[in-house]
Amino acid sequence: MDVTEEQIVAALMGALSKSEHDGGVLYIAEPRFDSASTVDLGGSSLSVSANSQLAFVDREPLANWGHACRYLVLKLEDLTVASYESRFPPPRTLGLRWRVVYKAQTVPDTVPSSFIRSTSL
């Protein structure tokens, strides 16, 4: 199934809680995953299926290191979302580029935080 960027963002937005929608930031990773993988998040890991989109939800974008956040894995074949709770943002060692696809109106323009930026292996 070929999915559009709009379908991906809509599916991920649908997975946000009210508090995340009202005060969080949603990032998606590039590139997408085209094979099953285990993603090392620096102390924990998550399973990513083939043909999936990884996303990061920063629930407290103004907080310093170590705060409530979560990862979403969107299976592109059926647009189902798996959620993984975390306390830390994506490590730079992932080698992924992150971009904001949603930022609550309550979040200042100074966010996204500097930890979410293009990185490479």
N, C-alpha and C positions, 0 to 999 in steps of 0.2 A: 504494500500500500504506500503510495507516495503521499506524504503529508506536507502541508504548507507551513510556513513560519507562523501564520496566523492560527492554525489549528494547534500547533505545539504550544504557543503562548496561551491560548485559551484553555487548553487542558491543564497546564501548570497553574494558571491563575485560579482555575476551579478547585485546585488542591489547597489553596491558601485558606487559613482560618481568618475569622473576622479581624482579630488583633494583628495578624500578619498583613492583611490587606490595609488596615488603618495605619500601621506604623512601620512596616518592613520594606525590604528591598529584595527583589527576585532577580537572580543572575542565571544565565545559561552558559554552559561550557561549549567551547568549540575546539576541536571538531567533535562531531557526534561519534558515538561508539558503533562500529560496524561488526564487532565480534564480542563474544562474551568475555568479560574481564572481571578481575577483582581490583578495586581501586583502593589504594592505601592512603588513608587520611591522616597518617601520622599518629598511630596508636590505636586506631580502629580501621575497619575496612568495610566496604559494601560491595555487593555483587551487581554488576551491570550486565544486562542481557545484550545479545546482538541487536543491532538496529535500535539504539536507544539514545535518549538525550538526558544528560546530567544537568541538574539545576541545584542552586544553592539559595536558601532562604535565610536572610539575615533578619532575625526578629528584633534585634536591638542595635540598629546601625550606628548609634552614637556611643555605644559601650566600647570599652577597651577589650583587649584580648580575653577570651574565655567567657562566653555568654551563650544564652539559649539561641540555637539555630538548628537548621536541619537541611538535609539533602533530599532531593527528589530524583527518582529515576523514572523517566517516561518511556514506556515501550512504544515504539513508533508503529508497530503492526496493529495495535488495538487501542492506543492512547490511554492505557492504564498507567496509574502512577503508584509507585512504591515510595514510602517515606522512611527516612533514617534520621533519628534524633542525634544531635551532636552538641558539643560545647565549643568547637573551634572552626574557624574558617578553612577554606581549602589551602593545603600547603602548596608552596611554590613549586615543590618537586613534582607535582602532577604533570606539569608541562602543558597545561591547558590555557586557553584564552577565555576570559570571563567578560560578559557584557551584561549590562543592566537591561532587562526587558520590562521591569515595572518598579516604580519607586513611589511610595505613598506620598501624598501631598504634604504630610507633616514632616517629612524628612528633608533637612536643609540641602541646598545645592552643593555644599561641601562634601556630601556623601555621593558616590561610593568611596569607601575608605581606600587607602592606598594599597592595602593587601590584595585587593581584587584588581588585577591589571594583567596585561599580556605577559605570559611567561613562556619560556621554551625549555625543552630538555637539553 
